[in-house]
Amino acid sequence: MSKKKFIQRDISWLSFNARVLQEANDPSVSLKQRIRFLGIFSNNTDEFFRVRVATLKRMVEYSAKRKALNMHMEEHPQKVLDEIHTIVLQQQNEFNRIWEGILEELKQEKIFLVDESHLNDEQLAFVKKYFDDTVRVNVIPLMIESLPQMPYLRDKSIYLGVVMRKKNSAYQQKYALIEVPAKAVGRFVLLPSKNNEKNIMLLEDVIRVNLPNIFSLFEYDYFSAHVFKVTKDAEIDIDNDVSTTFVEKIEKGLKNRRKGKPVRFVYDKEMDAGLLEYLIRRLNLNRKSNIIPGGRIHNFRHFMDFPDVFSHNTEKRKPFTHPALANSLRVTDVIVKQDIILNFPYHSFNTVIDFLREAAIDPDVRSIKITAYRLAPKSKIINALINAARNGKEVVVMLELKARFDEEANLEWKKVLEEEEGIKVLLGVPRMKIHAKLCIIKKRIKNKIIQYGFVSTGNLNEDTAKVYGDMCLFTANRNVMADINRIFRYLENWKLGTTPLKACKSLLVCPTNMRNEINALINKEIKNAKAGKKAGITLKLNSLSDVLLIEKLYDAAAAGVKIQLIVRGIFCAKMDFGKMSKYAKAISIVDEYLEHARVMIFENENKPKIYLSSADWMVRNLDHRVEAAIPVLDEHLKQEIIDIINIQLSDNVKARILDSELLNEYVPHTGKKLIRSQIETYFYLHKKTQQQIEISSN
């Protein structure tokens, strides 16, 4: 990407993660939430290294193929990696500063993180018993000096590097590794406490206490142990062996991922220098391996589930039933009569589950077809589909095996659905992800076929629906249903080509017509602006990095089109380029819920065209995925979306200004009413429900 016209994608993403760090530093946010944001920041950083840094390292390694890998990247990837390294170190220092401040605030609430050197006799006895009863069976010490090859280190685990010797001799010391079994046991241990105190110990410190016990065979009397972790390349290479099935390729790719090259080594800066040098050498790390010194605690992502020991818990806003469904026994009866939009997490996701459960037991339902990208671990969606199959319905599930980090879970769901329940499972299209969120249900009443379903911006996952802001449009519109049928026809027979996708008339679909339709919609706004008519484009996205569409927005601004952008994450447009600073406004909202919905609004001469979409404005979404955007046709629903987007555009509490300098400055609120859009949206939607209940009761 030209530096003059665009912000480099990965640098922009780090700026988003800095906004997450801002939330952890915000004193108006509860302590529990601030700790959670530190966990989110840590998890985001890990994933960034696994995917983006790993990709850049591959590009350095295969520099001859660099243009083929990323045609828009003019900067050399090593230069980007160097800039990333600098920013990440700065962010890690800020992280450490924020965490130190939070520790002080925890002490004021009588909440203490206790390490192995601050246990009283009762706590020491408790920790030793807890280790013997719960932890010991999950601890496998590795004497690494005696192993010809360095043992396989898990990507998402933390390890204790142990040094042991006799106190009266610096010689004859041994090194060992212990994987901290946080997944099996849990990271946090609540200790016996008095005087209204809450004492919490981390699992690695429990292990530290018991090192003499673990290594009693050697009769050492000195032990030191420090945490480190290795982040690995998470890309899955799909080989071209025609003799293997797609499932076998994914399984092989997952095994190879476990052997991925290290892209980052993070360690406790207090680690024994000899052990550190030994680990770096045995892991074949070098100066360019992102060797990052840190504090005592790593894998902070576990802190997203920090124990609920806080005295000042604010009551969480609870999701509520959509007003159109408040007095209806069946979701289906409402949807066949009118379109409705569920706004998660404000509206209850139970409606989606009820919708599928109704279809599962409805004797008139003949078939259910649905796409699944990321499912909850104990998915109620899957349970409803299994129930439908057992009740004799034809069930077709498009299960995306290439959903990054969900590959293993989706392979397990495939086994359950296909092998145990006999459900037809579609596994996607080579070199393309199925990211569209679609469902269509077909029922026959006498001789009449009725079809209804939904198109969503988010995953069918009841867990993430509690914290992800998404929109799901339920409809029985015939044109929409015809297009969903066309998409499934393609998914079931992709070898015959994309003709069914090209035939879609109502939905905007990737990779066939969405890009061209968006261009046409922008061109119309440009034409109207040049003719002196009202012209505007409002977009709500997760990411905006597609160079061609960004240039199209530059053209629109140059023509005088009013542009309003709400972009949570990657934002590669330069707001000081051309006339963007005059005609465009861009903000990012980071708050309690993850803003995940994609909405496109085109002014269209005072007759707004509005779409809800699963696709971000990125090359991968528009050209290499199957995506769907649904037009909102009902005028009341259009107004509801416009109202919600306007609330977000008015946010002056959690909105940051997106600019070319990546300053992440908050939108100023001097002299204005404070508007925190997620709170205002909750009240806006909740008020509609209350009004509907009052109308019904009268």
N, C-alpha and C positions, 0 to 999 in steps of 0.2 A: 504494500500500500504506500502511495506517495505520502510522505510526511506532511506536505503542505495541505493536502486535501482530506486526509483521514488520520484517525488515531489508531495506532497499532492495536490489534485485537487483544492480545494477551496483557498488554499494559493497561488497557481499558478494564479488563476483567479484574486485575489487581486493585484498580480504583474502586470497583464494586465491593471487593472484600474489605477495603478500607472503610466503606460505609457500614458494613457489618460490625467492624471494630468500633466505629463511632457509637453504635447502639450499646455496646458493652461499657462504653465510657460515659454514658448519659446518666447522670444522677437521678433523673426523673423516672428511670426504668427501675423496676424492682430488682433486688439483689439476685433473686432466683433467675430472672430473665436475663440479667447482665451476664451471669455465669453461663447461661444457655447460649448467649450470643458468642462468648469466647469459644464454646464448644463448636458452634456452627462455623466460626472463623477457622478454627483448627481443621475441621473436617473439609471445608472448602479448599484450604491450602493443600491438604493431602491429595485431594482429587485433582487439583490443578497440576501438581507435580506428576501424578500418575499419567495424566492424559496430555496436557498441553506442553509441559516441559519435556516429557518423553518424546513427543512428536517433534519438537524443535531439535532435540538431540539427534533424532533419526535424520532430520534434514541436514544437520551438520555432517553427520556420518556419510550420508548419501547426497553430497552437495550437487553432484551432477544431475540428480533428479529433482532438485529443489523446485524448479518452476512447475514441474508436473504435479508436485505435492501441493503447492499453494501458488497459483498463478498470479495472485494479487500482492504477493509479498516481495517488495523490492529491497527491504533491509536484509542484510545477511542474518541468518538465524542465530549465529554466535553472538552478534551484537545485541540481539533481543534477549538472549540468555543472560548476558552480562548485566543488562539493565534490570531484568527480572531478579537476579541475585541481589543487586543493590537494594531494590524496593522491598524484597522479602525480608532482608536483614533489618531494614528500618521498621517494617511492620512487626517483626518479632520483638524488637526492642519496645515498641509501643504496647504490644500485647503483654510483655513482662511488667511494664510500668502499671498498666491497668489492673493486672492480676494482683500485684503487691498492694494496690489501693483497696481492692475488694477484700483481700485477706484482713486488712485493718478493720474494714466495716463488719466483716464476719465476727471478729473478736468483740466488737461493740455489742453484737447481738448474742454474745456468749456461744458462738459457734467456732470450734477450733479444729483445724487440720493437724492431727498429732502424728509426729514421726516416731521412729524407733527409739529416739533418745529422750523422749518426754513422756514415758509411761509410768504411772504409779504401779504399786504392787498388784492391785486388783486388775488393772488393765493388762499388765504383763501376763498374768495368769490366764486371762480371757483370751489374749491373742495367741498364746501357745496352744491352748485347747482348741481354738477356732482353726488354727493351722492343722493340727492333728486330725480334727474331725472333718474338715471341709476342704482344705487346700492341698494337703500333702499328696493325695492320690492324683492330683492334676499337675504336679510339679515333676519335670524330668530334667535334671541337671545334665549338661553336656560338657565333658572335659575336652575342650576344643584343641588343646595342644597335642593330644594323642590321636586326633583324627586326621587322616591324610587329606581329606577334603573338608572345606568349611560346610557345616550342615546348612540345609535349606532354611532360610529365615522367612517367616511369613510377612507379607506386606503390611497387614493392618494390625500386627501385634507389636507389643513393646517387650524389650528384653532387659534383663539385669546382667550387666557384665561384672563378673565377680573376680576379685583378686584375693588370694588367701596365702598366708605364710605364718611362720613363727615370729612372735614379736621381737625376739632377740636376734633375728637374722633377716637381712634384706634379700638373701639368696633363697634358692629352692622354693620359690613361690609358684603357684599354679593359677591358671586362668580357667574360668568356667562361664557358661551361659545358661540362663534360666528364662524360658518364655513365661511371661506373667499371664496366668490363665484367666484373664478378665472376662472372656466370653463365657467360660464355664461357671465361674464363681461370682462374678460381679466385681466392679472396681472399688466399691466403697464398703467399709465395715464400720458399723456404729458401735462405739465402745461404751462400757459402763461409765456413767457420768453422774456427778452430784451438783447441787446448787444451781439447778436449772440450766446447766451447761449441756451442750451437745458436742461430743468429741467424735471425730470421724477420722478413720485411718484408711490410707490407700493400700490396695492389695500388695503392691510391690514392697511397701514398708512392713507389712505382716511377714513377707518372705524374708526381708532383711533381718528381722528379729530372730528368725529361726535358722539362719545360715549355719551356726555351729552344730545345730541338730542335723541339718541336711547333709553336711560334709563331715560328720563325726568320724568317719573312717580314717581321715587324714591327720587327725589330732592337731590341727592348726589352732592358734589362739588369736589370729588377727584376720579380720575380714573387712573388705570394703566392696560396695556394690553400687553401681550407677546405671541409670536407665539410658537406653538408646533405641532408635528404631530406624528401619530402612524402608524407603518408599521406592516402589518399582514401577517400571513401564507397564501400564495396564492395557495397552492395545492388544487386541486379539487378531493374529494373522490367520486368515482363512486360506488354506492351501487350495490348489487347483486339481487335486487328485480326483479324477472322475470316478474312481472305484469306491470312494467313500461317500456316505450319505451326508446331507447337510448337518444332521444332528451329530454325527461322528466328527465332522469338521469343527463344530462348536466345542465339543468335548475335548478334542485335541488342542484347540486354541486355548481353552481354560487351563489345561495342564501346562501349556507353554507359558501362559501368563504368569503362573506361579514361579517360573524360572526367569521372569523378566529381568532386564538389567536394572541395577540400582540407579535411580535418578536423584536421590537425596539421602544423606546420612545425617541424622540429628542426634545429638548426644548431650548429656549433662556435662557442662564445662568443668565440673569438679572431678571428672573421671580420671583415674590413674593414667598418667602420660604413657607408660609402657603398654598398658592394655589398649589405649586408644590407637597408638601406632600399630600395634599388632592387628587390631580389627581392620584398620584402614588397609593394611597390606594384604590380609587374608581375603578381604572382600573385593580386592582389585580396584580400589577407589583411587582417584587422582585429584589434582587441583581443580578440575572442571566437574567434579562429581557433586557439587552443592553440599559440602561438608559444613554443617551449621551447628555451632555451639549454642546450647540453650540452657534452660534452668533444670531444676530437679524433676519436674513433672513433664511427661510427654503423652501423646495420644489424648489430648485434651478433649477430643470429640466425646469421650465418655461423660464429660461434665454436662452435656446436654441432659443427662439423666441424674444430675446431682440430687442427693437425698432431700426430700421435702421436710426440712427441719426449721423452717422459717416461721417466726411468730406473727409476722405482718403479711399474711397471704391475702392478696386481693382476689375477690371472687371472680372467677373466669366467666366471661359472657358465654351463655349457652346457645347453641344453634336452635332454631325454631322451624316449625313447619311452614312451608310456603302458603300464603293466604288462600290461594285458589284450591288448596288441598285440605285446608283446616277442617272443613265440615263434610269431606267426602270419604266414603268408606273405601273407595278404590281409586288409585292413581290413574289407572287406565281410562276410567270413565271421563275424567277431566281432560286428559290429553287428546282423546279422539274428538273432542269438541273445541279445544282451544290450545294455542301454543303457550307454554310457560317457560320461564328461565329460572333455574336454580342458581343462586349465588352462594358458593361455598367460601368460607366455612360458616357463613351467617345462616344460610338455610341448612337444614339437616340432610346429611347424605343418606339417611335411612330411607328417604323417598326413592332413591335409585334402587336400593336393595328390595324395597317393597314392590316396586315396578316389575322387577325380574321375578320375584316370588309369586306375584299374581299371575304372570305369564306361565310360570312353571306348573300351576295347578288349574289353569283355565282350560276346560275341555275343548274350547274352540280354537285355541292357539295351535298352529301347525309347526311353526319354526321360530327359532331365535338365532340371529347371527350378530356377533359382537367382536370388537377388537380389544385386545388386552396388551398393554405395554409394561406397566409396573403394577403388580398386585400386592395386596396386603399379605403378610405371612400366613394368617389364618383367614383367608379371603371369604367373606360372606357372598361376594359376587360369584365365586366358583361354586359355593354350596348351592346357590339358587340355580345355577346352570346344570349342576349334577342332578338336582331334584327334577328339573325340567326333562332331562334325558330319561330319567327313571320313569317319568310319567308319559313317556312315549313321544315327546317332541323331538323334532330334528334340531339339533344344536350344533352350530358351527362357531368355533372360536379361533380367531386369528391371534396367535400367541407369538409375540416378537422375541425370538431367541437372542437377537443381537442388542437388546436393551442393556446398555453398559452397566456392569456390576449387578444386574439382575439375571444374568444368563443362567447361572446354576439354579436359581429359584424357578425360573421359567421352564427349565428342563424337567424339574420335579413336577411342576404343574402339568406339563405335557404327559408325563407318565401317568399321573392320576386321571386326567381327562380321557386320554386315548386308550391306555392299556387297561385301566380298571373300570372305566365307565362307558367305553365305546363311543365317546364323543368325537366328532370330526374336528381335528386340530390342523389349522393351516400354519405353516412355519415361515411364511414370508417369501421375499423375492431376493435373489442373489444381488449383492452390491447395492441394496436399498433397504432402508428401515421402514416399517409400517408404523407411523407415528399418529395417524388419524385416530380420533376417539369416536367410534361409531357403534350404533346398535339399531337393528331393525327387527321388529316382531311382526309375524304374519299370522292372521287368524281368519278362519272361514266361519261366517254366520249364515246358515242356510246355503244359498248359492253365491253369496257375496264375499269377496276377499277384502279385508281391511288390513292396512299396514300402518305402523306407527313406530316411533323410536326416538333416538336423540343423537345430537352431535355435541361434543364437549371440548372445552379447551384443556382439560386436565385428565389425569389418569383415573381409572376406575379402582380407586384404592381408598377404603374407608378410614385408614389410618392417616394418610397424608391429607385427606379432605378436611381434617380438623384444623390444619394449619396452612393449607395452600388456598390462596384466593383464586377461584376458578368460576367459570360460567358454563352451564349445561342447558342447551335448548331442547326441550321435548316438543315433538310435533307429529302430526299425522299428514302434513303437507305432501300431496301426491308427487310433486316434482322432486322434492327432497328425497322421498322414499325411493323414487325411480333411480336417482343418482346413487344412493347408498347401495341399491341392488347392483348397479353397474360396477361400483368399486369392489363389491364382493365377487362379482363375476370375474373381474380382473385378478383378484387375489386367489381365486380357485383355479384359474387357468392362465396364469401370467405368461406361460410359454407362447401363448397365441398373440401376445403383443398388447399395447396400451390402448387399443381401439375403444374398449368400454370406458376408460377414463376420459378419452377425448370426446366421448359422446355426452358427458355430463353437462347439463344445461343450467342447473340452479346452484349447485355447489361449486366453489372454486377449488380445484384439485391440483396437488403437486404429484408428479413433476410435469404435468401436461399443460394446464391452462392458467394456474394461479398467477405466475409471474407476469404473463402477458395481460391478464385482466387487471392486475394492480397497476401496471404501466398505463393501460387505457383509462383507468379511473383517475390517475394522477394527471394524465394528459387533458382530460376533460376539465379538471379544476384549473389547469394552466390556461386553457382556452377561455374559460369563464372569466378568470382574472384579467386577461388581456382585453376582454370585451367590456371590462368595467363592472362585471357582475360579482356578487358575493361568492368568494371561493375559499374553501378551507379543507384541511386534512388533519384529523386527530387520530393518533396511533397510541395504543397501549401494547407494549411488547416486553418480552423478557430480554431479547437481544436484538440489536440493530448493527449488523456488520456487512451486509451484502453491498458491495461497492456500487453495482449498477443501480440499485434502488436508492442508495444514498445520493448518488449523482442526480437521480431523478428528483429527489427532494430539493437538492440545490437548485435545479432548474425551476421547480415550483416556487421557491422563495424568490428567485430572480424575477419571476413573473408577477410577484406580489401576492401569492397564495399564503394565507395565514396557516401556519403549521404548529400544531401542539403535540408534543411527544412525552409519553410517560414510559420510560424504559428502565427496568429494574437493574439489569446486569450490564452486559457488554454494550458499549455505545461508541461506535467508531466515527460518527459524524463530527465534523469540526463546526462548532457553532459560530466561529468568527470567519467562516469561509463565505465569500460572496455576500449575499443579502440575508444570510441565515440570522445574523444578529438582529436584523430589523424586523423580519417577518416570522421567525421561529422561536419557540419556547420549549425547553427540554428539562424535565425533572426526573428524579428517581426517588421512589418511596421505599424505604426499608423500615419495617415495623414488626409488630408481633407476628403477623401472618406474612407468608411469602407470596408476594404478588406474582401470580402465574398466568392470569388470563391474557389472551391476545384479542384485542378489539381494533377494528378498522372503521373509521367514520369519514365519509366523503360528503361534503356539503351538498353537491348535486343540485344547485339552484334552489335552495330551501326545501328540497325533498331528500333528506339525508339517506344515503346508502350505507347500511351498517352490516358488518360481518363479524362473527365470532369465529376464531380460528385456532387450530392446533399448531400452526406454523409460526415460527419467528422469522424475521427478515434476515436469514443467513443462507449462504450458498447450500449448506448441507440440507436445510429444510426444504428449500424451494426447488432444488435440482436433484437431490439424492434420497428423498423420502416420499412416501405416500402420506399426504396431508390433506385435510379438508377444512374449508371455511364455509360457514352456513350464513346465508343472508337472513337478517331479522326483518320480517315482513309486517308483523303486527305493530300498529302505530303506538299503542300503549307500552309495548315492550321496548320499542325504539326510544321512547321518552324516558323510560326507566334507565336504560343504558346511558343515555346522554346525561341524565341527572347524576348517576354514579360517577361517570367520568369527570363531570364538572366538579363534583365534590373532591375528587382526587387532584384535579388541576388547581383547586383552591387550598390544598394542604400547605400549611405554613408551620407545621410542627415536626413532621417526619419526612418532608420532601427536601431533597438536595438539588441544587442547580447543577445540571450537566453542562460543563464548559470545556473548552479546548485545553485548559491548563490542569484539569482533573483535580480541582481544589476541593470538591465536595462540600461547598458552603451551603448551609441551610437556607431555605427560602426565608427572607426576612418577614417578620410579623409586626413590626413597629406600628403601634396605633390601630392594629386590626384585631378582629376577633380571632382567637386561636382555633384553628381547624385541624384536627387530627383525623384524616380521612377514613381510617378503618373504624374508628369510633362513630363518626358521623354516618358512615354507610350502614353500620349495624342499626343505628337508631332510625335511619331512613327506611330500611327494609322492615324493621320490627314494627314501625308505625303503620305500615301498609297492612301487616298481618292483624294488628289490633283493630284497625278500621274495618277490615273484612269481618272479623269476629263480631264487632258491634252491629254491623249491617245485618248479618245473619241472625243475630239474637233478637233484633227488632222485627 
